[in-house]
Amino acid sequence: MVKLSRGRCRLKYLLTKSKLTQAELARRTGYSRQQVSNWANNREMMSFDAAATVANALNCHMEDLYELMLLP
């Protein structure tokens, strides 16, 4: 059985690709700019609900928000 773990957050890359700022994402999602910064800089992981909201705002899949790592 394959086990996966969340790796680093890809939010900075996705924001650049979408031509959005952290402040604009915060406005679109209702989360604070500081919270978005914490996610983008890997200080905190998004909850399931936050990831769904962010993915919707960025028009991507939740799986796109984090690198996935195979566990031994």
N, CA, C, O and CB atoms as a CASP TS submission, in Angstrom:
PFRMAT TS
TARGET T0000
AUTHOR 0000-0000-0000
METHOD Language model
MODEL 1
PARENT N/A
ATOM      1  N   MET     1       0.842  -1.181   0.000  1.00  0.00           N
ATOM      2  CA  MET     1       0.000   0.000   0.000  1.00  0.00           C
ATOM      3  C   MET     1       0.887   1.244   0.000  1.00  0.00           C
ATOM      4  O   MET     1       1.836   1.334   0.778  1.00  0.00           O
ATOM      5  CB  MET     1      -0.958  -0.002   1.220  1.00  0.00           C
ATOM      6  N   VAL     2       0.583   2.179  -0.853  1.00  0.00           N
ATOM      7  CA  VAL     2       1.353   3.414  -0.958  1.00  0.00           C
ATOM      8  C   VAL     2       0.836   4.412   0.076  1.00  0.00           C
ATOM      9  O   VAL     2      -0.371   4.616   0.211  1.00  0.00           O
ATOM     10  CB  VAL     2       1.266   4.008  -2.396  1.00  0.00           C
ATOM     11  N   LYS     3       1.765   5.028   0.800  1.00  0.00           N
ATOM     12  CA  LYS     3       1.392   6.054   1.772  1.00  0.00           C
ATOM     13  C   LYS     3       1.962   7.388   1.310  1.00  0.00           C
ATOM     14  O   LYS     3       3.115   7.477   0.886  1.00  0.00           O
ATOM     15  CB  LYS     3       1.903   5.694   3.205  1.00  0.00           C
ATOM     16  N   LEU     4       1.137   8.412   1.400  1.00  0.00           N
ATOM     17  CA  LEU     4       1.547   9.753   0.993  1.00  0.00           C
ATOM     18  C   LEU     4       1.483  10.701   2.171  1.00  0.00           C
ATOM     19  O   LEU     4       0.694  10.521   3.099  1.00  0.00           O
ATOM     20  CB  LEU     4       0.668  10.267  -0.152  1.00  0.00           C
ATOM     21  N   SER     5       2.324  11.706   2.116  1.00  0.00           N
ATOM     22  CA  SER     5       2.324  12.756   3.128  1.00  0.00           C
ATOM     23  C   SER     5       2.403  14.098   2.411  1.00  0.00           C
ATOM     24  O   SER     5       2.960  14.207   1.319  1.00  0.00           O
ATOM     25  CB  SER     5       3.510  12.580   4.139  1.00  0.00           C
ATOM     26  N   ARG     6       1.832  15.120   3.053  1.00  0.00           N
ATOM     27  CA  ARG     6       1.952  16.467   2.480  1.00  0.00           C
ATOM     28  C   ARG     6       3.370  16.970   2.676  1.00  0.00           C
ATOM     29  O   ARG     6       3.945  16.851   3.758  1.00  0.00           O
ATOM     30  CB  ARG     6       0.931  17.447   3.125  1.00  0.00           C
ATOM     31  N   GLY     7       3.914  17.524   1.630  1.00  0.00           N
ATOM     32  CA  GLY     7       5.226  18.152   1.707  1.00  0.00           C
ATOM     33  C   GLY     7       5.072  19.660   1.810  1.00  0.00           C
ATOM     34  O   GLY     7       4.186  20.161   2.502  1.00  0.00           O
ATOM     35  N   ARG     8       5.930  20.361   1.126  1.00  0.00           N
ATOM     36  CA  ARG     8       5.915  21.827   1.165  1.00  0.00           C
ATOM     37  C   ARG     8       4.695  22.385   0.432  1.00  0.00           C
ATOM     38  O   ARG     8       4.202  21.813  -0.540  1.00  0.00           O
ATOM     39  CB  ARG     8       7.204  22.391   0.546  1.00  0.00           C
ATOM     40  N   CYS     9       4.239  23.510   0.935  1.00  0.00           N
ATOM     41  CA  CYS     9       3.114  24.215   0.329  1.00  0.00           C
ATOM     42  C   CYS     9       3.575  24.865  -0.978  1.00  0.00           C
ATOM     43  O   CYS     9       4.663  25.437  -1.039  1.00  0.00           O
ATOM     44  CB  CYS     9       2.533  25.283   1.307  1.00  0.00           C
ATOM     45  N   ARG    10       2.757  24.778  -2.004  1.00  0.00           N
ATOM     46  CA  ARG    10       3.068  25.337  -3.323  1.00  0.00           C
ATOM     47  C   ARG    10       2.331  26.646  -3.572  1.00  0.00           C
ATOM     48  O   ARG    10       2.197  27.078  -4.717  1.00  0.00           O
ATOM     49  CB  ARG    10       2.718  24.336  -4.414  1.00  0.00           C
ATOM     50  N   LEU    11       1.853  27.277  -2.500  1.00  0.00           N
ATOM     51  CA  LEU    11       1.017  28.462  -2.642  1.00  0.00           C
ATOM     52  C   LEU    11       1.741  29.612  -3.338  1.00  0.00           C
ATOM     53  O   LEU    11       1.145  30.285  -4.178  1.00  0.00           O
ATOM     54  CB  LEU    11       0.536  28.913  -1.287  1.00  0.00           C
ATOM     55  N   LYS    12       3.001  29.852  -3.014  1.00  0.00           N
ATOM     56  CA  LYS    12       3.738  30.947  -3.674  1.00  0.00           C
ATOM     57  C   LYS    12       3.769  30.735  -5.185  1.00  0.00           C
ATOM     58  O   LYS    12       3.523  31.663  -5.955  1.00  0.00           O
ATOM     59  CB  LYS    12       5.185  31.046  -3.122  1.00  0.00           C
ATOM     60  N   TYR    13       4.070  29.517  -5.597  1.00  0.00           N
ATOM     61  CA  TYR    13       4.104  29.195  -7.024  1.00  0.00           C
ATOM     62  C   TYR    13       2.733  29.404  -7.665  1.00  0.00           C
ATOM     63  O   TYR    13       2.629  29.995  -8.740  1.00  0.00           O
ATOM     64  CB  TYR    13       4.571  27.748  -7.235  1.00  0.00           C
ATOM     65  N   LEU    14       1.681  28.915  -7.000  1.00  0.00           N
ATOM     66  CA  LEU    14       0.331  29.026  -7.552  1.00  0.00           C
ATOM     67  C   LEU    14      -0.136  30.476  -7.623  1.00  0.00           C
ATOM     68  O   LEU    14      -0.838  30.857  -8.560  1.00  0.00           O
ATOM     69  CB  LEU    14      -0.644  28.211  -6.717  1.00  0.00           C
ATOM     70  N   LEU    15       0.250  31.283  -6.642  1.00  0.00           N
ATOM     71  CA  LEU    15      -0.099  32.706  -6.678  1.00  0.00           C
ATOM     72  C   LEU    15       0.594  33.399  -7.849  1.00  0.00           C
ATOM     73  O   LEU    15      -0.026  34.188  -8.562  1.00  0.00           O
ATOM     74  CB  LEU    15       0.284  33.392  -5.350  1.00  0.00           C
ATOM     75  N   THR    16       1.867  33.106  -8.044  1.00  0.00           N
ATOM     76  CA  THR    16       2.613  33.689  -9.160  1.00  0.00           C
ATOM     77  C   THR    16       1.988  33.273 -10.487  1.00  0.00           C
ATOM     78  O   THR    16       1.789  34.098 -11.379  1.00  0.00           O
ATOM     79  CB  THR    16       4.097  33.262  -9.107  1.00  0.00           C
ATOM     80  N   LYS    17       1.682  31.990 -10.605  1.00  0.00           N
ATOM     81  CA  LYS    17       1.067  31.471 -11.828  1.00  0.00           C
ATOM     82  C   LYS    17      -0.281  32.143 -12.097  1.00  0.00           C
ATOM     83  O   LYS    17      -0.629  32.408 -13.247  1.00  0.00           O
ATOM     84  CB  LYS    17       0.888  29.949 -11.729  1.00  0.00           C
ATOM     85  N   SER    18      -1.031  32.413 -11.036  1.00  0.00           N
ATOM     86  CA  SER    18      -2.349  33.044 -11.167  1.00  0.00           C
ATOM     87  C   SER    18      -2.283  34.566 -11.212  1.00  0.00           C
ATOM     88  O   SER    18      -3.300  35.235 -11.395  1.00  0.00           O
ATOM     89  CB  SER    18      -3.234  32.618 -10.024  1.00  0.00           C
ATOM     90  N   LYS    19      -1.074  35.109 -11.043  1.00  0.00           N
ATOM     91  CA  LYS    19      -0.861  36.562 -11.014  1.00  0.00           C
ATOM     92  C   LYS    19      -1.686  37.226  -9.912  1.00  0.00           C
ATOM     93  O   LYS    19      -2.281  38.286 -10.111  1.00  0.00           O
ATOM     94  CB  LYS    19      -1.215  37.178 -12.374  1.00  0.00           C
ATOM     95  N   LEU    20      -1.707  36.575  -8.742  1.00  0.00           N
ATOM     96  CA  LEU    20      -2.407  37.105  -7.575  1.00  0.00           C
ATOM     97  C   LEU    20      -1.411  37.384  -6.461  1.00  0.00           C
ATOM     98  O   LEU    20      -0.353  36.759  -6.390  1.00  0.00           O
ATOM     99  CB  LEU    20      -3.497  36.122  -7.093  1.00  0.00           C
ATOM    100  N   THR    21      -1.751  38.312  -5.605  1.00  0.00           N
ATOM    101  CA  THR    21      -0.945  38.574  -4.413  1.00  0.00           C
ATOM    102  C   THR    21      -1.557  37.819  -3.238  1.00  0.00           C
ATOM    103  O   THR    21      -2.693  37.348  -3.300  1.00  0.00           O
ATOM    104  CB  THR    21      -0.860  40.107  -4.110  1.00  0.00           C
ATOM    105  N   GLN    22      -0.780  37.718  -2.172  1.00  0.00           N
ATOM    106  CA  GLN    22      -1.301  37.119  -0.949  1.00  0.00           C
ATOM    107  C   GLN    22      -2.483  37.932  -0.436  1.00  0.00           C
ATOM    108  O   GLN    22      -3.459  37.366   0.057  1.00  0.00           O
ATOM    109  CB  GLN    22      -0.200  37.026   0.127  1.00  0.00           C
ATOM    110  N   ALA    23      -2.401  39.241  -0.547  1.00  0.00           N
ATOM    111  CA  ALA    23      -3.487  40.109  -0.085  1.00  0.00           C
ATOM    112  C   ALA    23      -4.767  39.860  -0.881  1.00  0.00           C
ATOM    113  O   ALA    23      -5.857  39.834  -0.309  1.00  0.00           O
ATOM    114  CB  ALA    23      -3.075  41.585  -0.197  1.00  0.00           C
ATOM    115  N   GLU    24      -4.644  39.679  -2.183  1.00  0.00           N
ATOM    116  CA  GLU    24      -5.825  39.413  -3.012  1.00  0.00           C
ATOM    117  C   GLU    24      -6.425  38.048  -2.676  1.00  0.00           C
ATOM    118  O   GLU    24      -7.646  37.904  -2.619  1.00  0.00           O
ATOM    119  CB  GLU    24      -5.461  39.480  -4.511  1.00  0.00           C
ATOM    120  N   LEU    25      -5.575  37.053  -2.456  1.00  0.00           N
ATOM    121  CA  LEU    25      -6.088  35.737  -2.063  1.00  0.00           C
ATOM    122  C   LEU    25      -6.798  35.831  -0.717  1.00  0.00           C
ATOM    123  O   LEU    25      -7.847  35.218  -0.518  1.00  0.00           O
ATOM    124  CB  LEU    25      -4.943  34.700  -1.995  1.00  0.00           C
ATOM    125  N   ALA    26      -6.227  36.593   0.196  1.00  0.00           N
ATOM    126  CA  ALA    26      -6.861  36.790   1.503  1.00  0.00           C
ATOM    127  C   ALA    26      -8.241  37.415   1.332  1.00  0.00           C
ATOM    128  O   ALA    26      -9.203  36.986   1.969  1.00  0.00           O
ATOM    129  CB  ALA    26      -5.978  37.679   2.411  1.00  0.00           C
ATOM    130  N   ARG    27      -8.338  38.410   0.487  1.00  0.00           N
ATOM    131  CA  ARG    27      -9.622  39.069   0.246  1.00  0.00           C
ATOM    132  C   ARG    27     -10.640  38.102  -0.352  1.00  0.00           C
ATOM    133  O   ARG    27     -11.804  38.090   0.049  1.00  0.00           O
ATOM    134  CB  ARG    27      -9.437  40.272  -0.682  1.00  0.00           C
ATOM    135  N   ARG    28     -10.198  37.297  -1.305  1.00  0.00           N
ATOM    136  CA  ARG    28     -11.107  36.365  -1.979  1.00  0.00           C
ATOM    137  C   ARG    28     -11.579  35.231  -1.072  1.00  0.00           C
ATOM    138  O   ARG    28     -12.681  34.712  -1.249  1.00  0.00           O
ATOM    139  CB  ARG    28     -10.431  35.784  -3.197  1.00  0.00           C
ATOM    140  N   THR    29     -10.750  34.847  -0.106  1.00  0.00           N
ATOM    141  CA  THR    29     -11.072  33.688   0.730  1.00  0.00           C
ATOM    142  C   THR    29     -11.634  34.050   2.095  1.00  0.00           C
ATOM    143  O   THR    29     -12.262  33.218   2.750  1.00  0.00           O
ATOM    144  CB  THR    29      -9.853  32.852   0.914  1.00  0.00           C
ATOM    145  N   GLY    30     -11.412  35.291   2.529  1.00  0.00           N
ATOM    146  CA  GLY    30     -11.864  35.681   3.860  1.00  0.00           C
ATOM    147  C   GLY    30     -10.862  35.375   4.953  1.00  0.00           C
ATOM    148  O   GLY    30     -11.131  35.634   6.127  1.00  0.00           O
ATOM    149  N   TYR    31      -9.713  34.830   4.590  1.00  0.00           N
ATOM    150  CA  TYR    31      -8.639  34.598   5.559  1.00  0.00           C
ATOM    151  C   TYR    31      -7.763  35.844   5.617  1.00  0.00           C
ATOM    152  O   TYR    31      -7.729  36.627   4.668  1.00  0.00           O
ATOM    153  CB  TYR    31      -7.792  33.334   5.181  1.00  0.00           C
ATOM    154  N   SER    32      -7.060  36.026   6.721  1.00  0.00           N
ATOM    155  CA  SER    32      -6.198  37.200   6.849  1.00  0.00           C
ATOM    156  C   SER    32      -4.975  37.070   5.948  1.00  0.00           C
ATOM    157  O   SER    32      -4.572  35.965   5.584  1.00  0.00           O
ATOM    158  CB  SER    32      -5.763  37.394   8.312  1.00  0.00           C
ATOM    159  N   ARG    33      -4.395  38.208   5.595  1.00  0.00           N
ATOM    160  CA  ARG    33      -3.167  38.188   4.800  1.00  0.00           C
ATOM    161  C   ARG    33      -2.068  37.470   5.560  1.00  0.00           C
ATOM    162  O   ARG    33      -1.261  36.758   4.962  1.00  0.00           O
ATOM    163  CB  ARG    33      -2.722  39.618   4.437  1.00  0.00           C
ATOM    164  N   GLN    34      -2.029  37.652   6.882  1.00  0.00           N
ATOM    165  CA  GLN    34      -1.020  36.977   7.708  1.00  0.00           C
ATOM    166  C   GLN    34      -1.191  35.460   7.650  1.00  0.00           C
ATOM    167  O   GLN    34      -0.205  34.726   7.591  1.00  0.00           O
ATOM    168  CB  GLN    34      -1.108  37.461   9.168  1.00  0.00           C
ATOM    169  N   GLN    35      -2.434  34.994   7.664  1.00  0.00           N
ATOM    170  CA  GLN    35      -2.682  33.548   7.582  1.00  0.00           C
ATOM    171  C   GLN    35      -2.221  33.005   6.239  1.00  0.00           C
ATOM    172  O   GLN    35      -1.595  31.947   6.178  1.00  0.00           O
ATOM    173  CB  GLN    35      -4.179  33.237   7.794  1.00  0.00           C
ATOM    174  N   VAL    36      -2.523  33.716   5.174  1.00  0.00           N
ATOM    175  CA  VAL    36      -2.078  33.303   3.837  1.00  0.00           C
ATOM    176  C   VAL    36      -0.551  33.268   3.795  1.00  0.00           C
ATOM    177  O   VAL    36       0.032  32.344   3.227  1.00  0.00           O
ATOM    178  CB  VAL    36      -2.634  34.266   2.741  1.00  0.00           C
ATOM    179  N   SER    37       0.094  34.261   4.388  1.00  0.00           N
ATOM    180  CA  SER    37       1.556  34.295   4.452  1.00  0.00           C
ATOM    181  C   SER    37       2.097  33.096   5.227  1.00  0.00           C
ATOM    182  O   SER    37       3.094  32.497   4.824  1.00  0.00           O
ATOM    183  CB  SER    37       2.034  35.603   5.101  1.00  0.00           C
ATOM    184  N   ASN    38       1.455  32.748   6.321  1.00  0.00           N
ATOM    185  CA  ASN    38       1.891  31.585   7.107  1.00  0.00           C
ATOM    186  C   ASN    38       1.837  30.310   6.279  1.00  0.00           C
ATOM    187  O   ASN    38       2.747  29.484   6.351  1.00  0.00           O
ATOM    188  CB  ASN    38       1.023  31.429   8.363  1.00  0.00           C
ATOM    189  N   TRP    39       0.781  30.144   5.497  1.00  0.00           N
ATOM    190  CA  TRP    39       0.694  28.966   4.630  1.00  0.00           C
ATOM    191  C   TRP    39       1.769  29.011   3.554  1.00  0.00           C
ATOM    192  O   TRP    39       2.468  28.022   3.332  1.00  0.00           O
ATOM    193  CB  TRP    39      -0.699  28.870   3.984  1.00  0.00           C
ATOM    194  N   ALA    40       1.905  30.145   2.888  1.00  0.00           N
ATOM    195  CA  ALA    40       2.841  30.274   1.767  1.00  0.00           C
ATOM    196  C   ALA    40       4.283  30.056   2.202  1.00  0.00           C
ATOM    197  O   ALA    40       5.101  29.572   1.420  1.00  0.00           O
ATOM    198  CB  ALA    40       2.703  31.644   1.122  1.00  0.00           C
ATOM    199  N   ASN    41       4.601  30.410   3.446  1.00  0.00           N
ATOM    200  CA  ASN    41       5.965  30.268   3.955  1.00  0.00           C
ATOM    201  C   ASN    41       6.151  29.020   4.807  1.00  0.00           C
ATOM    202  O   ASN    41       7.141  28.897   5.528  1.00  0.00           O
ATOM    203  CB  ASN    41       6.339  31.484   4.761  1.00  0.00           C
ATOM    204  N   ASN    42       5.198  28.094   4.724  1.00  0.00           N
ATOM    205  CA  ASN    42       5.277  26.802   5.405  1.00  0.00           C
ATOM    206  C   ASN    42       5.404  26.906   6.915  1.00  0.00           C
ATOM    207  O   ASN    42       6.010  26.046   7.553  1.00  0.00           O
ATOM    208  CB  ASN    42       6.433  26.031   4.874  1.00  0.00           C
ATOM    209  N   ARG    43       4.832  27.960   7.487  1.00  0.00           N
ATOM    210  CA  ARG    43       4.802  28.076   8.949  1.00  0.00           C
ATOM    211  C   ARG    43       3.620  27.316   9.539  1.00  0.00           C
ATOM    212  O   ARG    43       3.665  26.881  10.690  1.00  0.00           O
ATOM    213  CB  ARG    43       4.737  29.549   9.367  1.00  0.00           C
ATOM    214  N   GLU    44       2.560  27.156   8.745  1.00  0.00           N
ATOM    215  CA  GLU    44       1.367  26.413   9.161  1.00  0.00           C
ATOM    216  C   GLU    44       0.830  25.647   7.957  1.00  0.00           C
ATOM    217  O   GLU    44       1.023  26.055   6.812  1.00  0.00           O
ATOM    218  CB  GLU    44       0.273  27.373   9.747  1.00  0.00           C
ATOM    219  N   MET    45       0.154  24.532   8.229  1.00  0.00           N
ATOM    220  CA  MET    45      -0.524  23.785   7.170  1.00  0.00           C
ATOM    221  C   MET    45      -1.989  24.192   7.144  1.00  0.00           C
ATOM    222  O   MET    45      -2.579  24.491   8.182  1.00  0.00           O
ATOM    223  CB  MET    45      -0.380  22.246   7.381  1.00  0.00           C
ATOM    224  N   MET    46      -2.561  24.202   5.966  1.00  0.00           N
ATOM    225  CA  MET    46      -3.981  24.527   5.823  1.00  0.00           C
ATOM    226  C   MET    46      -4.838  23.385   6.354  1.00  0.00           C
ATOM    227  O   MET    46      -4.485  22.213   6.223  1.00  0.00           O
ATOM    228  CB  MET    46      -4.329  24.817   4.347  1.00  0.00           C
ATOM    229  N   SER    47      -5.955  23.741   6.948  1.00  0.00           N
ATOM    230  CA  SER    47      -6.958  22.738   7.301  1.00  0.00           C
ATOM    231  C   SER    47      -7.622  22.267   6.005  1.00  0.00           C
ATOM    232  O   SER    47      -7.434  22.864   4.945  1.00  0.00           O
ATOM    233  CB  SER    47      -8.024  23.317   8.316  1.00  0.00           C
ATOM    234  N   PHE    48      -8.388  21.205   6.107  1.00  0.00           N
ATOM    235  CA  PHE    48      -9.107  20.703   4.937  1.00  0.00           C
ATOM    236  C   PHE    48     -10.022  21.786   4.369  1.00  0.00           C
ATOM    237  O   PHE    48     -10.049  22.012   3.160  1.00  0.00           O
ATOM    238  CB  PHE    48      -9.924  19.445   5.301  1.00  0.00           C
ATOM    239  N   ASP    49     -10.772  22.452   5.249  1.00  0.00           N
ATOM    240  CA  ASP    49     -11.696  23.503   4.800  1.00  0.00           C
ATOM    241  C   ASP    49     -10.957  24.670   4.157  1.00  0.00           C
ATOM    242  O   ASP    49     -11.395  25.202   3.137  1.00  0.00           O
ATOM    243  CB  ASP    49     -12.533  24.007   5.973  1.00  0.00           C
ATOM    244  N   ALA    50      -9.837  25.067   4.754  1.00  0.00           N
ATOM    245  CA  ALA    50      -9.051  26.170   4.195  1.00  0.00           C
ATOM    246  C   ALA    50      -8.501  25.785   2.825  1.00  0.00           C
ATOM    247  O   ALA    50      -8.533  26.588   1.893  1.00  0.00           O
ATOM    248  CB  ALA    50      -7.896  26.556   5.148  1.00  0.00           C
ATOM    249  N   ALA    51      -7.995  24.554   2.701  1.00  0.00           N
ATOM    250  CA  ALA    51      -7.452  24.100   1.422  1.00  0.00           C
ATOM    251  C   ALA    51      -8.535  24.090   0.345  1.00  0.00           C
ATOM    252  O   ALA    51      -8.273  24.463  -0.798  1.00  0.00           O
ATOM    253  CB  ALA    51      -6.836  22.699   1.568  1.00  0.00           C
ATOM    254  N   ALA    52      -9.742  23.670   0.699  1.00  0.00           N
ATOM    255  CA  ALA    52     -10.844  23.666  -0.267  1.00  0.00           C
ATOM    256  C   ALA    52     -11.181  25.087  -0.706  1.00  0.00           C
ATOM    257  O   ALA    52     -11.423  25.335  -1.887  1.00  0.00           O
ATOM    258  CB  ALA    52     -12.089  22.987   0.336  1.00  0.00           C
ATOM    259  N   THR    53     -11.197  26.015   0.239  1.00  0.00           N
ATOM    260  CA  THR    53     -11.507  27.416  -0.065  1.00  0.00           C
ATOM    261  C   THR    53     -10.426  28.035  -0.944  1.00  0.00           C
ATOM    262  O   THR    53     -10.731  28.719  -1.922  1.00  0.00           O
ATOM    263  CB  THR    53     -11.659  28.227   1.232  1.00  0.00           C
ATOM    264  N   VAL    54      -9.166  27.795  -0.595  1.00  0.00           N
ATOM    265  CA  VAL    54      -8.041  28.343  -1.359  1.00  0.00           C
ATOM    266  C   VAL    54      -8.014  27.740  -2.765  1.00  0.00           C
ATOM    267  O   VAL    54      -7.833  28.462  -3.746  1.00  0.00           O
ATOM    268  CB  VAL    54      -6.699  28.071  -0.630  1.00  0.00           C
ATOM    269  N   ALA    55      -8.192  26.435  -2.865  1.00  0.00           N
ATOM    270  CA  ALA    55      -8.193  25.788  -4.180  1.00  0.00           C
ATOM    271  C   ALA    55      -9.300  26.361  -5.063  1.00  0.00           C
ATOM    272  O   ALA    55      -9.092  26.591  -6.255  1.00  0.00           O
ATOM    273  CB  ALA    55      -8.368  24.264  -4.033  1.00  0.00           C
ATOM    274  N   ASN    56     -10.458  26.587  -4.485  1.00  0.00           N
ATOM    275  CA  ASN    56     -11.564  27.178  -5.241  1.00  0.00           C
ATOM    276  C   ASN    56     -11.198  28.582  -5.725  1.00  0.00           C
ATOM    277  O   ASN    56     -11.469  28.932  -6.873  1.00  0.00           O
ATOM    278  CB  ASN    56     -12.841  27.228  -4.380  1.00  0.00           C
ATOM    279  N   ALA    57     -10.589  29.379  -4.860  1.00  0.00           N
ATOM    280  CA  ALA    57     -10.203  30.748  -5.225  1.00  0.00           C
ATOM    281  C   ALA    57      -9.131  30.765  -6.312  1.00  0.00           C
ATOM    282  O   ALA    57      -9.094  31.677  -7.137  1.00  0.00           O
ATOM    283  CB  ALA    57      -9.699  31.500  -3.992  1.00  0.00           C
ATOM    284  N   LEU    58      -8.257  29.752  -6.311  1.00  0.00           N
ATOM    285  CA  LEU    58      -7.179  29.682  -7.300  1.00  0.00           C
ATOM    286  C   LEU    58      -7.565  28.857  -8.530  1.00  0.00           C
ATOM    287  O   LEU    58      -6.779  28.713  -9.466  1.00  0.00           O
ATOM    288  CB  LEU    58      -5.932  29.092  -6.662  1.00  0.00           C
ATOM    289  N   ASN    59      -8.792  28.318  -8.514  1.00  0.00           N
ATOM    290  CA  ASN    59      -9.263  27.490  -9.617  1.00  0.00           C
ATOM    291  C   ASN    59      -8.316  26.318  -9.877  1.00  0.00           C
ATOM    292  O   ASN    59      -7.911  26.063 -11.011  1.00  0.00           O
ATOM    293  CB  ASN    59      -9.413  28.334 -10.882  1.00  0.00           C
ATOM    294  N   CYS    60      -7.975  25.611  -8.795  1.00  0.00           N
ATOM    295  CA  CYS    60      -7.114  24.440  -8.909  1.00  0.00           C
ATOM    296  C   CYS    60      -7.670  23.343  -8.003  1.00  0.00           C
ATOM    297  O   CYS    60      -8.691  23.534  -7.341  1.00  0.00           O
ATOM    298  CB  CYS    60      -5.633  24.786  -8.534  1.00  0.00           C
ATOM    299  N   HIS    61      -7.004  22.211  -7.977  1.00  0.00           N
ATOM    300  CA  HIS    61      -7.395  21.103  -7.114  1.00  0.00           C
ATOM    301  C   HIS    61      -6.681  21.225  -5.772  1.00  0.00           C
ATOM    302  O   HIS    61      -5.594  21.798  -5.691  1.00  0.00           O
ATOM    303  CB  HIS    61      -7.076  19.744  -7.783  1.00  0.00           C
ATOM    304  N   MET    62      -7.289  20.692  -4.735  1.00  0.00           N
ATOM    305  CA  MET    62      -6.651  20.727  -3.416  1.00  0.00           C
ATOM    306  C   MET    62      -5.282  20.043  -3.448  1.00  0.00           C
ATOM    307  O   MET    62      -4.357  20.470  -2.756  1.00  0.00           O
ATOM    308  CB  MET    62      -7.553  20.052  -2.367  1.00  0.00           C
ATOM    309  N   GLU    63      -5.154  18.995  -4.243  1.00  0.00           N
ATOM    310  CA  GLU    63      -3.887  18.261  -4.339  1.00  0.00           C
ATOM    311  C   GLU    63      -2.761  19.131  -4.891  1.00  0.00           C
ATOM    312  O   GLU    63      -1.584  18.845  -4.671  1.00  0.00           O
ATOM    313  CB  GLU    63      -4.061  17.030  -5.218  1.00  0.00           C
ATOM    314  N   ASP    64      -3.127  20.196  -5.609  1.00  0.00           N
ATOM    315  CA  ASP    64      -2.126  21.089  -6.195  1.00  0.00           C
ATOM    316  C   ASP    64      -1.464  21.991  -5.151  1.00  0.00           C
ATOM    317  O   ASP    64      -0.404  22.563  -5.407  1.00  0.00           O
ATOM    318  CB  ASP    64      -2.767  21.944  -7.273  1.00  0.00           C
ATOM    319  N   LEU    65      -2.080  22.118  -3.985  1.00  0.00           N
ATOM    320  CA  LEU    65      -1.600  23.077  -2.987  1.00  0.00           C
ATOM    321  C   LEU    65      -0.338  22.626  -2.260  1.00  0.00           C
ATOM    322  O   LEU    65       0.402  23.456  -1.732  1.00  0.00           O
ATOM    323  CB  LEU    65      -2.677  23.336  -1.983  1.00  0.00           C
ATOM    324  N   TYR    66      -0.087  21.318  -2.227  1.00  0.00           N
ATOM    325  CA  TYR    66       1.082  20.787  -1.523  1.00  0.00           C
ATOM    326  C   TYR    66       1.813  19.789  -2.400  1.00  0.00           C
ATOM    327  O   TYR    66       1.207  19.092  -3.213  1.00  0.00           O
ATOM    328  CB  TYR    66       0.669  20.126  -0.196  1.00  0.00           C
ATOM    329  N   GLU    67       3.125  19.731  -2.225  1.00  0.00           N
ATOM    330  CA  GLU    67       3.886  18.650  -2.824  1.00  0.00           C
ATOM    331  C   GLU    67       3.487  17.383  -2.086  1.00  0.00           C
ATOM    332  O   GLU    67       3.268  17.418  -0.876  1.00  0.00           O
ATOM    333  CB  GLU    67       5.441  18.910  -2.750  1.00  0.00           C
ATOM    334  N   LEU    68       3.390  16.279  -2.787  1.00  0.00           N
ATOM    335  CA  LEU    68       3.084  15.006  -2.147  1.00  0.00           C
ATOM    336  C   LEU    68       4.358  14.190  -2.054  1.00  0.00           C
ATOM    337  O   LEU    68       5.135  14.114  -3.006  1.00  0.00           O
ATOM    338  CB  LEU    68       1.987  14.233  -2.925  1.00  0.00           C
ATOM    339  N   MET    69       4.565  13.578  -0.889  1.00  0.00           N
ATOM    340  CA  MET    69       5.775  12.795  -0.658  1.00  0.00           C
ATOM    341  C   MET    69       5.387  11.350  -0.376  1.00  0.00           C
ATOM    342  O   MET    69       4.463  11.090   0.394  1.00  0.00           O
ATOM    343  CB  MET    69       6.607  13.383   0.518  1.00  0.00           C
ATOM    344  N   LEU    70       6.092  10.413  -1.000  1.00  0.00           N
ATOM    345  CA  LEU    70       5.889   8.996  -0.727  1.00  0.00           C
ATOM    346  C   LEU    70       6.568   8.633   0.583  1.00  0.00           C
ATOM    347  O   LEU    70       7.718   9.003   0.818  1.00  0.00           O
ATOM    348  CB  LEU    70       6.429   8.125  -1.884  1.00  0.00           C
ATOM    349  N   LEU    71       5.857   7.910   1.429  1.00  0.00           N
ATOM    350  CA  LEU    71       6.434   7.446   2.685  1.00  0.00           C
ATOM    351  C   LEU    71       6.861   5.993   2.520  1.00  0.00           C
ATOM    352  O   LEU    71       6.200   5.223   1.823  1.00  0.00           O
ATOM    353  CB  LEU    71       5.423   7.599   3.860  1.00  0.00           C
ATOM    354  N   PRO    72       7.971   5.617   3.162  1.00  0.00           N
ATOM    355  CA  PRO    72       8.431   4.215   3.049  1.00  0.00           C
ATOM    356  C   PRO    72       7.468   3.247   3.728  1.00  0.00           C
ATOM    357  O   PRO    72       7.702   2.039   3.726  1.00  0.00           O
ATOM    358  CB  PRO    72       9.832   4.060   3.663  1.00  0.00           C
TER
END
